[in-house]
Amino acid sequence: MLSEAVMFVCLLALLFVFLRRKKRLTHVRFGRTLINLGLFVLVCASLIDVLVIGDGALFDIGYSHNAALEIWHFIAYIPGLIFIALGLSRMLPAIERLNGEIKARKFSEQKQREQNERLQLAIEQAEKAESMLLDAIESMPEAVAIYDVDDRLFVCNEPYRDRFKDIADDVVKPGVQFQELVRLSVESGRLPEAIGREEEWISGRIKEHRNPVQPIEQEFYDRQIYRLSETKTKSGGIVSIRTNITDMREREKALEENRAKLEEAQAIAHIGNWMHNSVENTHEWSDEAFRILGYEPGATEPRYGNFIRRVDKEDVDRLVEVFESVDSVSEPFEVEFRVVHEDKKITYVRLIGRPIISETGEVSGASGTIQDITAQHMFERELTQAKLEAEEGTRSKSLFLANMSHELRTPLNAVIGFSEVLAKEIFGPLENERYREYADNIQSSGRHLLSLIDDILEYSRLESGSIELQETEFRLLDIVRSSKTMLAAKANEKSIEITLSEQLNICLRADERKLKQVLINLINNAIKFTPDSGRIELELSMHEENFISLYVIDSGYGISEEEINNVMRPFGRARYSVSKSIEGTGLGLPLAKSIVELHEGELKITSNKEKSGTTIEIRLPKFRVVETSKNFPHLNLVARS
């Protein structure tokens, strides 16, 4: 009884469920109807079982025999099961199709979700790219603007807006026409080249803008120069980039001016520059290099063949040898050769160069200068010729002076001798005392003239280089004392004191007679240019490493810096000696200088700084000192150069 009741409830519940799903199962209506009908039959059969069939029925009608029950169950349940089976047979394909549709829908929904995600990502990337593009455009120092296919402003950066800031700040915004912006610029007078032909210029500018070909340059009212580059996009828009190139143009102008100055300087100095790249086998010549080689600038290609073609045939091998040595030596080089032009004109040329070393340490070429030295070469030839002629003239002069000196000395010795005979009254007394005075004057003048002739002859010998030193060893103090003794009478006439330093007691190896002649000349000059009661000092210094210094110091009139060079020239005299009529030939100091230099020394003259007078320093090499005093005191000189 219980099992039939449970079955009835389950079948009734199942029927109720299918009836409730009526609207949702519309696409399997026939199968659903068969199933509902089969369930209804089964519910009815089950209800009958519960009510009247079997031993446990509510209303026992005596129908409980097993065979009868089996027939009842077959007759009552089989039709319902058949209807359900038929309904399921019709419903299963629909369910399969429904499952397929569900899978397809799920797949479609998944694809839709993925597509939505990609679309969202694309939108985010596009927004990010747009933001980056705008940021990049805004951060560019150039004035950048993008116009759409209708020539309306799409986007621009701050530098572009600044161009219109002081004339129409609120106009430069997306959507404004390009033509309107151009007209604003022209009407405000910002483009000097458009003044007087405004409409024509605007028309031409719009045409250039819509059909860009190559960059153009514009100069504005403030003398700023801009390069405008415009490019057409695939969509038909225009990208405009305006770059300030004022500084670049100024540098180019300065560079061009410097280049012109360099070319002018090269043309004046006849110096050109060149460069050879051995890696690319290229040559570069300046304009002056072309002219030196006999070519018009740019008229021929700068290459080795055109260069070597101009070199004199006798100089080619030597020049090629120099070029070939560059790779192996890698050092600067210099060579002189001749260049023969087409008109057979010969030019003397000096080529200076140095190799170009690459980063790998290999020679990659050379560069340098080429100079026209024709004038210098001719000058050197003339100078050499003049030197030869001067040397010949000097030899002729020396020979003439030697001959003339000999010719003059012979009668002059006779004059001096006869005047001495008369002055000493060797052959008897002279009746008139004035004759003796005249004889003394003749003798004195003759000796002075003889001394002058000796000086001239000595200087001519020194000048011609025909005098050789007769070196001996001697005491310097001895020749100094001897010179003092010879000039003592002249010094006593002016009450001049001559003092000698004990430091002079050294031994030298030199030409004693020549060195004594120098001392006599210097002391004699000091006496002549020192006033009465003056003082002359001779001192020695050996404190320098390479030379000793002999000083002749006087307290005389002194000499100016300007006159020092003059008195060192032959026959040159100081202004004081001329104004005071002090006798002298002007050969004493030049003779002394030449003799000292013959000893590999130096003679220097300075005016005393602390008091009046002059200091003459004789510098002799220290190797000429043979012996020195053991205790050599330090000097306190009156003056030193």
LUMNUTOR-759194 format. One line per field, with one value per residue (C-alpha): residue number from 1; z, x, y. Coordinates in Angstrom, 3 decimals, always signed. Layout:
tormi = NUM; ...;
zz = Z; ...;
xx = X; ...;
yy = Y; ...;
//
This chain:
tormi = 1; 2; 3; 4; 5; 6; 7; 8; 9; 10; 11; 12; 13; 14; 15; 16; 17; 18; 19; 20; 21; 22; 23; 24; 25; 26; 27; 28; 29; 30; 31; 32; 33; 34; 35; 36; 37; 38; 39; 40; 41; 42; 43; 44; 45; 46; 47; 48; 49; 50; 51; 52; 53; 54; 55; 56; 57; 58; 59; 60; 61; 62; 63; 64; 65; 66; 67; 68; 69; 70; 71; 72; 73; 74; 75; 76; 77; 78; 79; 80; 81; 82; 83; 84; 85; 86; 87; 88; 89; 90; 91; 92; 93; 94; 95; 96; 97; 98; 99; 100; 101; 102; 103; 104; 105; 106; 107; 108; 109; 110; 111; 112; 113; 114; 115; 116; 117; 118; 119; 120; 121; 122; 123; 124; 125; 126; 127; 128; 129; 130; 131; 132; 133; 134; 135; 136; 137; 138; 139; 140; 141; 142; 143; 144; 145; 146; 147; 148; 149; 150; 151; 152; 153; 154; 155; 156; 157; 158; 159; 160; 161; 162; 163; 164; 165; 166; 167; 168; 169; 170; 171; 172; 173; 174; 175; 176; 177; 178; 179; 180; 181; 182; 183; 184; 185; 186; 187; 188; 189; 190; 191; 192; 193; 194; 195; 196; 197; 198; 199; 200; 201; 202; 203; 204; 205; 206; 207; 208; 209; 210; 211; 212; 213; 214; 215; 216; 217; 218; 219; 220; 221; 222; 223; 224; 225; 226; 227; 228; 229; 230; 231; 232; 233; 234; 235; 236; 237; 238; 239; 240; 241; 242; 243; 244; 245; 246; 247; 248; 249; 250; 251; 252; 253; 254; 255; 256; 257; 258; 259; 260; 261; 262; 263; 264; 265; 266; 267; 268; 269; 270; 271; 272; 273; 274; 275; 276; 277; 278; 279; 280; 281; 282; 283; 284; 285; 286; 287; 288; 289; 290; 291; 292; 293; 294; 295; 296; 297; 298; 299; 300; 301; 302; 303; 304; 305; 306; 307; 308; 309; 310; 311; 312; 313; 314; 315; 316; 317; 318; 319; 320; 321; 322; 323; 324; 325; 326; 327; 328; 329; 330; 331; 332; 333; 334; 335; 336; 337; 338; 339; 340; 341; 342; 343; 344; 345; 346; 347; 348; 349; 350; 351; 352; 353; 354; 355; 356; 357; 358; 359; 360; 361; 362; 363; 364; 365; 366; 367; 368; 369; 370; 371; 372; 373; 374; 375; 376; 377; 378; 379; 380; 381; 382; 383; 384; 385; 386; 387; 388; 389; 390; 391; 392; 393; 394; 395; 396; 397; 398; 399; 400; 401; 402; 403; 404; 405; 406; 407; 408; 409; 410; 411; 412; 413; 414; 415; 416; 417; 418; 419; 420; 421; 422; 423; 424; 425; 426; 427; 428; 429; 430; 431; 432; 433; 434; 435; 436; 437; 438; 439; 440; 441; 442; 443; 444; 445; 446; 447; 448; 449; 450; 451; 452; 453; 454; 455; 456; 457; 458; 459; 460; 461; 462; 463; 464; 465; 466; 467; 468; 469; 470; 471; 472; 473; 474; 475; 476; 477; 478; 479; 480; 481; 482; 483; 484; 485; 486; 487; 488; 489; 490; 491; 492; 493; 494; 495; 496; 497; 498; 499; 500; 501; 502; 503; 504; 505; 506; 507; 508; 509; 510; 511; 512; 513; 514; 515; 516; 517; 518; 519; 520; 521; 522; 523; 524; 525; 526; 527; 528; 529; 530; 531; 532; 533; 534; 535; 536; 537; 538; 539; 540; 541; 542; 543; 544; 545; 546; 547; 548; 549; 550; 551; 552; 553; 554; 555; 556; 557; 558; 559; 560; 561; 562; 563; 564; 565; 566; 567; 568; 569; 570; 571; 572; 573; 574; 575; 576; 577; 578; 579; 580; 581; 582; 583; 584; 585; 586; 587; 588; 589; 590; 591; 592; 593; 594; 595; 596; 597; 598; 599; 600; 601; 602; 603; 604; 605; 606; 607; 608; 609; 610; 611; 612; 613; 614; 615; 616; 617; 618; 619; 620; 621; 622; 623; 624; 625; 626; 627; 628; 629; 630; 631; 632; 633; 634; 635; 636; 637; 638; 639; 640; 641;
zz = +0.000; +1.020; -2.093; -4.368; -2.436; -2.772; -6.464; -6.900; -5.158; -7.218; -10.497; -9.550; -8.615; -11.879; -13.819; -11.922; -12.779; -16.487; -16.489; -14.791; -17.493; -20.259; -21.337; -21.093; -23.237; -26.142; -28.683; -27.749; -27.527; -29.076; -26.996; -23.896; -24.653; -25.031; -21.771; -20.004; -21.406; -20.343; -16.874; -16.640; -17.543; -14.975; -12.306; -12.992; -12.888; -9.662; -8.190; -9.051; -7.447; -4.276; -4.215; -5.388; -6.711; -4.512; -0.945; +0.524; -1.441; +0.388; -1.134; -1.547; -4.428; -4.402; -7.281; -5.761; -7.618; -8.811; -12.369; -12.490; -10.946; -13.524; -16.339; -14.706; -14.319; -17.901; -19.243; -16.941; -16.957; -20.376; -22.367; -20.084; -20.363; -24.130; -24.232; -22.076; -24.238; -27.378; -25.787; -24.723; -28.200; -29.584; -26.816; -26.727; -30.148; -29.085; -25.862; -27.836; -30.066; -26.998; -25.424; -28.627; -28.622; -24.979; -25.722; -28.726; -26.644; -23.913; -26.515; -28.072; -24.699; -23.927; -27.240; -26.590; -23.195; -24.678; -27.450; -24.900; -22.872; -25.973; -26.946; -23.474; -23.577; -27.021; -25.765; -22.791; -25.021; -27.479; -24.676; -23.305; -26.772; -27.334; -23.978; -24.735; -28.198; -26.767; -24.047; -26.605; -28.856; -25.895; -24.684; -28.079; -28.332; -31.932; -32.750; -33.754; -35.118; -36.711; -39.105; -40.162; -43.670; -43.645; -42.781; -39.275; -36.318; -34.484; -31.874; -31.253; -28.530; -26.436; -28.747; -31.606; -29.491; -28.380; -31.966; -31.707; -27.991; -28.295; -31.236; -30.804; -27.817; -27.814; -31.525; -31.537; -30.502; -32.128; -35.072; -36.294; -40.009; -41.186; -43.540; -40.607; -38.736; -41.815; -42.364; -38.721; -39.056; -42.266; -41.039; -37.833; -39.906; -38.556; -41.984; -43.665; -46.958; -47.240; -46.840; -49.975; -51.504; -48.705; -50.692; -53.150; -50.317; -48.397; -51.506; -52.172; -48.548; -48.456; -51.650; -50.186; -47.016; -48.790; -51.136; -49.083; -51.007; -49.070; -46.012; -46.392; -44.364; -43.009; -41.379; -38.904; -37.831; -34.873; -37.293; -36.065; -38.803; -38.781; -40.884; -41.633; -42.432; -43.407; -44.139; -45.366; -43.332; -44.799; -43.764; -45.660; -42.691; -42.361; -39.712; -39.359; -37.503; -37.187; -35.902; -34.884; -36.846; -36.140; -34.146; -36.763; -39.562; -37.536; -36.953; -40.645; -41.507; -39.069; -40.441; -43.987; -42.998; -41.288; -44.342; -46.565; -44.239; -44.239; -48.030; -48.203; -45.736; -47.683; -50.904; -49.341; -47.742; -50.709; -48.368; -49.127; -47.118; -48.243; -46.839; -48.118; -46.862; -47.838; -46.624; -48.961; -51.432; -51.435; -51.583; -50.437; -51.630; -50.630; -53.337; -52.824; -53.172; -56.593; -57.581; -56.338; -58.512; -61.505; -61.551; -61.255; -58.003; -58.670; -62.359; -61.864; -59.474; -56.454; -56.806; -56.688; -60.461; -61.015; -58.233; -59.381; -62.972; -61.952; -60.140; -61.984; -63.399; -61.578; -58.216; -58.694; -57.416; -54.319; -53.558; -54.083; -51.738; -49.040; -49.486; -49.350; -46.113; -44.298; -43.732; -42.186; -40.290; -39.145; -38.450; -39.764; -43.012; -45.031; -48.603; -51.155; -54.874; -58.085; -59.770; -63.512; -64.745; -68.184; -69.328; -68.249; -65.285; -62.484; -58.895; -55.891; -53.336; -49.754; -48.671; -44.940; -43.663; -40.909; -40.950; -39.669; -37.160; -36.755; -33.466; -34.298; -34.585; -38.364; -40.816; -42.490; -44.495; -44.146; -43.997; -44.157; -46.032; -49.376; -49.741; -52.695; -51.648; -55.016; -53.639; -50.601; -52.795; -55.040; -51.994; -50.526; -53.819; -53.898; -50.231; -50.894; -53.839; -51.757; -48.979; -51.450; -52.835; -49.291; -48.328; -51.458; -50.626; -47.091; -48.383; -50.846; -48.096; -45.751; -48.497; -49.321; -45.678; -45.219; -48.291; -47.390; -43.804; -45.059; -47.484; -44.765; -42.017; -44.046; -44.574; -41.186; -39.410; -41.246; -40.145; -36.530; -36.667; -38.152; -35.722; -32.855; -34.216; -34.322; -30.881; -29.280; -31.275; -32.201; -34.989; -33.064; -31.219; -32.807; -32.755; -32.096; -29.161; -31.159; -33.595; -30.731; -29.791; -33.404; -33.600; -30.433; -31.955; -35.195; -33.229; -31.061; -34.062; -35.985; -33.142; -32.815; -36.546; -36.356; -33.500; -35.591; -38.550; -36.277; -34.913; -38.400; -39.594; -36.503; -36.861; -40.562; -39.723; -37.042; -39.372; -42.115; -39.648; -40.533; -36.944; -34.885; -31.136; -29.790; -26.521; -23.563; -19.803; -17.826; -14.687; -15.229; -12.495; -14.385; -17.582; -15.552; -13.686; -16.947; -18.520; -15.461; -15.660; -19.364; -18.684; -15.324; -16.756; -18.433; -15.247; -13.124; -15.376; -14.231; -10.676; -11.363; -8.989; -10.491; -7.990; -8.652; -6.768; -5.320; -6.861; -10.221; -9.204; -11.332; -14.165; -17.602; -20.879; -23.633; -26.077; -23.628; -26.094; -27.382; -23.895; -22.797; -25.825; -24.656; -21.129; -22.419; -24.631; -21.815; -19.147; -21.640; -22.417; -18.703; -18.149; -21.059; -19.845; -16.114; -14.722; -12.614; -9.238; -10.405; -9.677; -11.791; -10.314; -11.819; -10.133; -10.839; -10.127; -10.383; -8.817; -12.068; -13.123; -16.740; -16.927; -15.031; -15.157; -15.272; -14.452; -15.399; -13.323; -13.590; -11.938; -15.156; -17.176; -17.935; -21.073; -21.849; -22.757; -26.219; -26.944; -25.917; -29.270; -31.121; -29.382; -30.069; -33.817; -35.719; -35.542; -33.277; -30.531; -27.592; -27.766; -24.792; -26.499; -29.567; -27.612; -25.374; -28.339; -26.640; -29.014; -30.307; -33.473; -32.298; -32.845; -29.283; -28.038; -31.306; -31.253; -27.635; -28.339; -31.323; -29.360; -26.417; -28.768; -30.406; -26.941; -26.927; -24.425; -24.277; -23.611; -21.934; -21.104; -18.518; -16.852; -13.076; -11.393; -7.941; -8.970; -12.050; -14.287; -16.501; -15.903; -18.614; -18.065; -19.847; -19.654; -20.415; -20.389; -17.159; -18.982; -19.652; -15.930; -15.213; -11.547; -8.931; -5.475; -2.761; -0.684; -3.091; -1.216; -2.203; -4.330; -3.541; -6.948; -7.494; -10.368; -12.355; -15.456;
xx = +0.000; +2.784; +4.834; +1.855; +1.179; +4.783; +4.787; +1.574; +3.016; +6.232; +4.377; +2.018; +4.939; +6.685; +3.517; +3.169; +6.788; +6.330; +3.126; +4.937; +7.721; +5.245; +6.464; +10.134; +9.815; +7.934; +10.584; +9.895; +6.116; +5.127; +7.552; +6.478; +2.774; +3.488; +5.415; +2.647; +0.056; +2.111; +2.582; -1.141; -1.902; +0.605; -0.776; -4.291; -3.181; -1.278; -4.277; -6.481; -3.903; -4.022; -7.808; -9.183; -6.504; -4.596; -4.786; -3.769; -6.255; -8.438; -11.529; -11.077; -13.186; -11.690; -9.356; -6.206; -5.374; -1.780; -2.536; -5.210; -2.855; -0.185; -2.689; -3.891; -0.402; +0.411; -2.729; -2.617; +1.108; +2.385; +0.489; +1.795; +5.305; +4.935; +3.769; +6.708; +9.132; +7.715; +7.940; +11.504; +12.364; +11.108; +12.657; +16.241; +17.304; +15.834; +17.790; +20.939; +20.279; +19.554; +22.833; +24.630; +22.914; +23.845; +27.504; +27.460; +25.922; +28.476; +31.296; +29.810; +29.517; +33.140; +34.280; +32.177; +33.763; +37.279; +36.420; +35.085; +38.289; +40.426; +38.286; +38.637; +42.413; +42.581; +40.613; +42.959; +46.030; +44.586; +43.892; +47.405; +48.949; +46.940; +48.060; +51.693; +51.414; +49.950; +52.598; +55.352; +54.021; +53.712; +57.239; +58.858; +60.785; +59.652; +56.273; +54.137; +50.589; +48.397; +45.588; +42.784; +41.607; +39.425; +42.497; +41.250; +43.580; +43.412; +46.133; +49.158; +51.742; +52.681; +55.449; +52.946; +50.374; +53.046; +53.409; +49.933; +49.932; +50.244; +47.841; +45.039; +45.574; +42.033; +41.974; +44.510; +42.317; +41.118; +38.818; +40.283; +41.037; +44.676; +43.791; +42.573; +45.865; +47.923; +45.878; +46.348; +50.129; +50.220; +47.865; +49.889; +53.026; +54.948; +56.159; +58.216; +58.342; +54.523; +54.318; +52.955; +51.660; +49.560; +46.852; +49.334; +51.541; +48.577; +47.404; +50.876; +51.340; +48.036; +49.005; +52.390; +50.647; +48.173; +50.788; +53.995; +57.151; +60.228; +61.031; +60.888; +62.502; +60.688; +62.111; +59.831; +59.652; +62.007; +64.703; +64.184; +64.548; +62.406; +62.519; +58.982; +58.576; +55.108; +54.092; +50.807; +49.325; +47.623; +44.242; +44.833; +45.806; +48.935; +51.664; +53.493; +56.817; +58.463; +62.080; +64.015; +67.291; +68.445; +71.491; +72.386; +72.169; +74.287; +76.880; +76.808; +77.239; +80.141; +81.630; +81.303; +82.888; +85.742; +86.124; +86.260; +88.828; +90.843; +90.765; +91.764; +94.588; +95.705; +95.613; +97.694; +100.189; +100.089; +99.373; +96.759; +95.625; +94.994; +93.820; +93.985; +91.799; +93.556; +90.649; +88.096; +90.781; +89.543; +91.397; +90.468; +92.194; +91.542; +91.114; +94.654; +96.004; +94.335; +95.934; +99.400; +99.206; +98.130; +94.437; +91.344; +89.506; +86.998; +87.947; +89.473; +89.013; +91.361; +93.199; +96.724; +97.123; +96.302; +98.724; +101.701; +101.121; +102.177; +105.370; +108.649; +109.901; +113.217; +111.390; +108.778; +110.857; +111.967; +108.375; +106.982; +109.632; +108.496; +104.836; +105.645; +107.595; +104.560; +102.938; +106.069; +107.436; +104.138; +105.855; +105.345; +107.128; +108.261; +109.496; +110.248; +109.796; +108.955; +105.574; +105.322; +102.125; +100.630; +102.308; +105.682; +105.868; +107.915; +106.715; +108.755; +106.564; +106.940; +104.618; +104.202; +102.068; +101.451; +99.801; +96.255; +96.227; +92.990; +91.655; +93.294; +96.695; +96.934; +97.668; +94.366; +95.616; +97.467; +96.778; +98.843; +99.660; +101.161; +102.902; +104.172; +107.725; +108.843; +109.336; +111.148; +113.291; +114.205; +114.885; +117.147; +119.020; +119.391; +120.416; +122.997; +124.302; +124.359; +126.182; +128.774; +129.154; +129.354; +131.999; +133.886; +133.507; +134.722; +137.753; +138.398; +137.974; +140.269; +142.869; +142.500; +142.829; +145.839; +147.529; +146.575; +147.716; +151.060; +151.337; +150.393; +152.553; +155.787; +155.694; +154.007; +156.883; +159.243; +157.219; +157.193; +160.910; +161.936; +159.678; +161.309; +164.789; +163.743; +162.138; +165.275; +167.613; +169.825; +171.621; +171.884; +169.717; +166.773; +167.075; +163.367; +161.601; +158.360; +160.016; +160.446; +156.753; +155.685; +157.867; +156.209; +152.752; +153.768; +155.056; +151.902; +149.562; +151.548; +151.406; +147.633; +147.199; +149.358; +147.201; +144.082; +145.563; +146.485; +142.903; +141.386; +143.761; +143.094; +139.326; +139.431; +141.416; +138.947; +136.031; +137.503; +138.269; +141.947; +143.194; +143.930; +144.423; +147.922; +146.924; +149.299; +148.956; +149.380; +148.310; +145.355; +146.591; +149.866; +148.275; +145.849; +148.755; +150.651; +147.627; +147.269; +150.942; +150.673; +147.702; +148.850; +150.106; +146.780; +144.887; +147.151; +146.424; +142.760; +143.535; +141.631; +142.246; +142.436; +141.948; +142.551; +140.870; +142.974; +140.485; +142.163; +145.027; +144.017; +145.698; +144.055; +144.707; +144.046; +145.753; +147.615; +148.358; +144.755; +143.266; +145.672; +144.592; +140.961; +141.823; +143.793; +140.868; +138.328; +140.441; +141.382; +137.664; +136.882; +139.571; +138.273; +134.644; +135.352; +135.603; +138.508; +139.025; +136.952; +137.402; +137.877; +137.626; +138.576; +136.983; +136.396; +133.499; +133.617; +130.272; +128.552; +128.675; +129.779; +131.717; +133.809; +133.133; +135.775; +134.253; +135.565; +133.518; +133.876; +132.199; +131.984; +129.208; +127.459; +125.634; +121.932; +120.270; +119.505; +123.189; +124.584; +123.794; +125.207; +128.603; +128.987; +128.879; +132.061; +132.736; +129.712; +130.136; +128.064; +126.428; +128.489; +131.784; +130.735; +129.404; +132.526; +134.895; +136.456; +138.938; +138.341; +137.693; +134.670; +136.537; +137.682; +134.540; +133.825; +137.442; +137.155; +133.828; +135.254; +138.327; +136.204; +133.871; +136.946; +137.652; +134.069; +133.049; +130.684; +131.042; +128.157; +127.659; +125.259; +124.727; +125.189; +121.813; +122.655; +125.137; +126.724; +129.098; +129.237; +129.949; +131.548; +131.502; +133.819; +132.482; +134.943; +134.208; +135.239; +137.296; +139.847; +140.660; +143.799; +144.362; +142.482; +143.338; +142.376; +140.439; +138.195; +136.079; +132.568; +132.252; +130.300; +130.206; +129.290; +126.997; +126.196; +124.062;
yy = +0.000; +2.354; +1.738; +2.448; +5.672; +6.791; +5.989; +7.936; +10.987; +10.842; +10.475; +13.285; +15.523; +14.724; +15.522; +18.753; +19.696; +19.063; +21.055; +23.944; +23.790; +24.162; +27.607; +26.732; +23.582; +25.093; +24.051; +20.287; +20.669; +17.314; +15.267; +17.218; +16.453; +12.729; +12.677; +14.603; +12.175; +9.134; +10.647; +11.359; +7.706; +6.472; +8.829; +7.581; +3.917; +4.538; +6.285; +3.341; +1.025; +3.011; +3.168; -0.187; -2.594; -5.023; -6.156; -2.882; -0.720; +1.717; +0.215; -3.491; -4.705; -8.189; -7.598; -8.912; -12.083; -12.097; -13.023; -10.372; -7.819; -8.560; -8.101; -4.883; -3.552; -4.373; -2.816; +0.224; +1.105; +0.012; +2.687; +5.395; +4.101; +3.906; +7.533; +8.542; +6.557; +8.150; +11.585; +10.991; +9.707; +12.977; +15.060; +13.655; +15.076; +18.386; +18.169; +17.421; +20.392; +22.450; +21.353; +22.334; +25.693; +26.145; +25.333; +27.642; +30.375; +29.872; +29.935; +33.061; +34.690; +33.787; +35.250; +38.320; +38.727; +38.329; +40.759; +43.218; +42.848; +43.388; +46.338; +47.793; +47.196; +48.765; +51.746; +52.099; +51.750; +54.248; +56.682; +56.107; +56.499; +59.659; +60.981; +60.118; +61.667; +64.856; +64.891; +64.282; +67.027; +69.371; +68.654; +69.279; +72.576; +72.961; +74.454; +71.435; +71.433; +68.746; +69.673; +67.318; +66.558; +69.716; +71.829; +72.492; +72.517; +69.185; +69.615; +71.872; +72.479; +75.490; +76.850; +76.886; +78.734; +81.213; +82.414; +83.942; +84.712; +88.495; +88.902; +86.332; +84.078; +82.674; +81.882; +79.046; +76.142; +72.909; +73.532; +76.831; +76.976; +77.113; +79.959; +82.047; +81.606; +82.506; +85.646; +86.662; +86.342; +88.396; +91.132; +91.536; +92.245; +89.268; +88.185; +90.928; +89.038; +89.261; +93.051; +94.700; +91.456; +90.026; +88.201; +86.749; +85.523; +84.012; +82.177; +80.802; +79.789; +77.867; +76.084; +75.114; +73.940; +71.684; +70.252; +70.088; +69.197; +70.263; +72.375; +76.147; +78.925; +81.980; +85.085; +86.854; +90.472; +89.859; +88.540; +84.988; +82.391; +79.224; +76.073; +74.854; +71.163; +69.920; +66.338; +64.876; +62.014; +58.925; +60.268; +63.507; +65.691; +67.839; +67.671; +70.995; +71.353; +74.769; +74.847; +77.949; +77.850; +81.400; +80.276; +77.698; +80.286; +82.713; +79.993; +79.115; +82.791; +83.124; +79.910; +81.199; +84.505; +82.654; +80.467; +83.550; +85.136; +81.915; +81.767; +85.423; +84.843; +81.773; +83.751; +86.542; +84.163; +81.736; +78.815; +76.155; +73.158; +69.588; +66.264; +62.683; +59.829; +56.605; +54.437; +56.050; +57.200; +60.803; +64.121; +67.620; +70.804; +74.393; +77.026; +78.291; +74.737; +74.583; +77.906; +76.902; +73.777; +75.853; +74.909; +77.035; +76.205; +73.437; +73.159; +69.728; +66.861; +66.872; +63.606; +62.261; +61.997; +65.666; +66.600; +64.547; +65.709; +69.226; +68.182; +68.747; +65.440; +65.759; +66.025; +63.267; +60.336; +62.230; +63.299; +59.782; +58.406; +60.840; +59.839; +56.134; +56.565; +58.014; +54.595; +53.126; +56.140; +57.731; +61.057; +64.624; +65.345; +68.343; +68.485; +71.188; +70.696; +72.498; +72.761; +73.346; +75.057; +74.657; +77.879; +76.374; +78.726; +77.159; +77.594; +76.563; +74.798; +73.627; +70.784; +70.082; +67.214; +64.749; +61.322; +60.764; +57.895; +55.918; +54.524; +51.201; +52.870; +52.545; +55.361; +56.304; +59.278; +62.559; +66.286; +69.437; +72.618; +73.523; +76.884; +78.847; +79.787; +81.150; +84.666; +83.286; +81.074; +83.994; +86.160; +83.472; +83.247; +87.017; +86.983; +84.290; +86.263; +89.425; +87.561; +86.323; +89.821; +91.246; +88.702; +89.552; +93.242; +92.624; +90.773; +93.563; +96.156; +94.263; +93.930; +97.604; +98.626; +96.371; +97.835; +101.390; +100.891; +99.647; +102.541; +105.037; +103.564; +103.863; +107.676; +108.157; +106.419; +108.756; +111.777; +110.556; +109.762; +113.137; +115.020; +113.135; +114.097; +117.739; +117.657; +116.123; +118.430; +115.474; +117.389; +120.627; +123.121; +124.865; +128.635; +129.189; +127.456; +127.251; +124.818; +122.326; +122.784; +122.218; +119.113; +117.728; +118.396; +116.676; +113.676; +113.481; +113.775; +111.189; +108.695; +109.272; +108.728; +105.599; +104.290; +104.943; +103.074; +100.157; +100.015; +100.067; +97.369; +95.240; +95.543; +94.672; +91.544; +90.558; +91.206; +89.054; +86.238; +86.179; +86.490; +83.404; +83.438; +82.825; +81.242; +81.059; +80.735; +83.990; +85.780; +88.065; +90.405; +90.883; +92.202; +94.325; +95.964; +96.408; +98.128; +100.364; +101.317; +102.203; +104.507; +105.841; +109.138; +109.838; +108.930; +111.146; +114.131; +113.926; +112.730; +109.496; +106.607; +103.112; +100.274; +96.595; +93.762; +90.952; +88.559; +89.239; +86.973; +83.983; +82.144; +82.134; +80.421; +82.979; +85.327; +87.559; +90.368; +90.514; +90.457; +93.187; +95.231; +94.867; +96.033; +99.009; +100.060; +99.715; +101.471; +104.199; +104.773; +104.857; +107.521; +109.615; +109.548; +109.966; +113.533; +114.766; +113.090; +110.149; +106.475; +103.306; +99.806; +96.443; +93.424; +89.743; +87.365; +83.570; +82.731; +81.718; +78.088; +78.481; +81.747; +84.277; +88.021; +90.779; +94.185; +97.642; +100.102; +103.873; +106.832; +108.804; +110.369; +107.086; +106.028; +105.737; +102.452; +103.809; +104.544; +101.152; +99.512; +102.511; +102.509; +98.789; +99.458; +100.412; +104.178; +104.632; +107.224; +108.437; +111.850; +113.055; +112.247; +114.231; +117.242; +117.394; +116.794; +113.768; +112.199; +108.685; +106.687; +104.687; +101.409; +100.672; +98.937; +97.046; +95.809; +94.740; +92.999; +91.101; +89.967; +88.777; +86.890; +85.339; +83.921; +82.501; +85.152; +88.092; +91.828; +93.646; +97.336; +98.743; +102.096; +102.068; +102.088; +103.414; +106.136; +107.699; +105.828; +102.756; +99.076; +96.966; +93.205; +90.788; +87.238; +84.456; +80.718; +79.072; +76.479; +79.251; +79.428; +77.395; +78.226; +80.248; +81.497; +79.065; +81.591; +83.465; +86.084; +87.111; +90.275; +93.430; +95.069; +98.683; +97.687; +94.589; +94.015;
//
